[in-house]
Amino acid sequence: MNLEEGKAVIKPLLSEKRYRHSVNVSREAVRLAKKYGADPQKAETAGILHDCMKDLPADKQLKSMEQFGIILTDVEKAGKKLWHAILGAAYIEKVLGVTDLEVLTAVRYHTTGRAGMSLLEKVIFVADFTSADRDYPGVDRMRKKADADLDAAILEGTAFTIGELLDGGWAVHPDTVNLYNETVLKLAEKK
């Protein structure tokens, strides 16, 4: 699926703001893929599709996950912000016919991350934090890290996410904790 096909698919599913975000993530994903050696076409596809279910109301997300046979863990049930990634991967596979496992896992884990991520998964995870539309405090630092070392950017993004979840009194997905720990250890080896 190329960018124009992806845009046509997501446009009716998303608000204008979320649509622009998806286009920006796709562009940033292509840039990072070229920089770090991932497949730019797969990055473009995963980037444009990563939030395809984000604007679907929570009750409809749950109903769709049930129809796809998705069983959520207790942490996932409590974390509604995670649902769109889980559902999105199933949707692009079962409805859109995307069969590339790298693209599917990049969409599936773009919110939580996980230990053992592929290069494409890392690119999408970081592109979502650093796309041109992002303006949160610290985004410029995150972009610099993304340009210098993908793993450093992943650590920054994961630490940010964990901090936000802790501050809000939310559960932290075990995949996120595992990614954080793996990345800390990987960066320590680089020193």
Solvent accessible surface area in square Angstrom, and as a share of the most:
residue,aa,sasa,rsa
1,M,73,0.33
2,N,71,0.37
3,L,33,0.17
4,E,112,0.50
5,E,89,0.40
6,G,0,0.00
7,K,39,0.17
8,A,71,0.55
9,V,39,0.22
10,I,0,0.00
11,K,96,0.41
12,P,109,0.69
13,L,63,0.31
14,L,18,0.09
15,S,58,0.37
16,E,90,0.40
17,K,151,0.64
18,R,53,0.19
19,Y,30,0.11
20,R,125,0.46
21,H,5,0.02
22,S,0,0.00
23,V,11,0.06
24,N,28,0.14
25,V,0,0.00
26,S,0,0.00
27,R,142,0.52
28,E,23,0.10
29,A,0,0.00
30,V,30,0.17
31,R,99,0.36
32,L,0,0.00
33,A,0,0.00
34,K,140,0.59
35,K,99,0.42
36,Y,61,0.23
37,G,63,0.61
38,A,13,0.10
39,D,63,0.33
40,P,49,0.31
41,Q,89,0.40
42,K,55,0.23
43,A,0,0.00
44,E,32,0.15
45,T,8,0.05
46,A,0,0.00
47,G,0,0.00
48,I,0,0.00
49,L,0,0.00
50,H,0,0.00
51,D,3,0.02
52,C,1,0.01
53,M,9,0.04
54,K,66,0.28
55,D,58,0.30
56,L,51,0.26
57,P,71,0.45
58,A,39,0.30
59,D,97,0.50
60,K,109,0.46
61,Q,13,0.06
62,L,79,0.39
63,K,125,0.53
64,S,25,0.16
65,M,3,0.01
66,E,139,0.62
67,Q,132,0.59
68,F,52,0.22
69,G,55,0.53
70,I,41,0.21
71,I,160,0.81
72,L,17,0.09
73,T,75,0.43
74,D,114,0.59
75,V,40,0.23
76,E,10,0.04
77,K,113,0.48
78,A,56,0.43
79,G,16,0.15
80,K,127,0.54
81,K,165,0.70
82,L,27,0.14
83,W,7,0.02
84,H,5,0.02
85,A,0,0.00
86,I,12,0.06
87,L,0,0.00
88,G,0,0.00
89,A,11,0.09
90,A,11,0.09
91,Y,39,0.15
92,I,0,0.00
93,E,76,0.34
94,K,115,0.49
95,V,84,0.48
96,L,48,0.24
97,G,49,0.47
98,V,19,0.11
99,T,113,0.66
100,D,47,0.24
101,L,130,0.65
102,E,64,0.29
103,V,4,0.03
104,L,17,0.08
105,T,25,0.14
106,A,1,0.01
107,V,0,0.00
108,R,45,0.16
109,Y,38,0.14
110,H,5,0.02
111,T,34,0.20
112,T,3,0.02
113,G,0,0.00
114,R,70,0.26
115,A,45,0.35
116,G,55,0.53
117,M,13,0.06
118,S,35,0.23
119,L,68,0.34
120,L,3,0.01
121,E,4,0.02
122,K,27,0.11
123,V,0,0.00
124,I,0,0.00
125,F,3,0.01
126,V,0,0.00
127,A,0,0.00
128,D,19,0.10
129,F,33,0.14
130,T,3,0.02
131,S,0,0.00
132,A,83,0.64
133,D,59,0.31
134,R,76,0.28
135,D,129,0.67
136,Y,44,0.17
137,P,123,0.77
138,G,44,0.43
139,V,12,0.07
140,D,93,0.48
141,R,142,0.52
142,M,2,0.01
143,R,65,0.24
144,K,148,0.63
145,K,64,0.27
146,A,0,0.00
147,D,62,0.32
148,A,84,0.65
149,D,36,0.19
150,L,11,0.05
151,D,15,0.08
152,A,23,0.18
153,A,0,0.00
154,I,1,0.01
155,L,44,0.22
156,E,37,0.17
157,G,1,0.01
158,T,0,0.00
159,A,46,0.35
160,F,82,0.34
161,T,31,0.18
162,I,29,0.15
163,G,29,0.28
164,E,99,0.44
165,L,46,0.23
166,L,114,0.57
167,D,129,0.67
168,G,48,0.46
169,G,69,0.66
170,W,146,0.51
171,A,54,0.42
172,V,30,0.17
173,H,14,0.06
174,P,72,0.45
175,D,33,0.17
176,T,3,0.02
177,V,60,0.34
178,N,71,0.36
179,L,2,0.01
180,Y,73,0.28
181,N,73,0.37
182,E,52,0.23
183,T,4,0.02
184,V,55,0.32
185,L,119,0.59
186,K,66,0.28
187,L,26,0.13
188,A,58,0.45
189,E,147,0.66
190,K,113,0.48
191,K,207,0.88
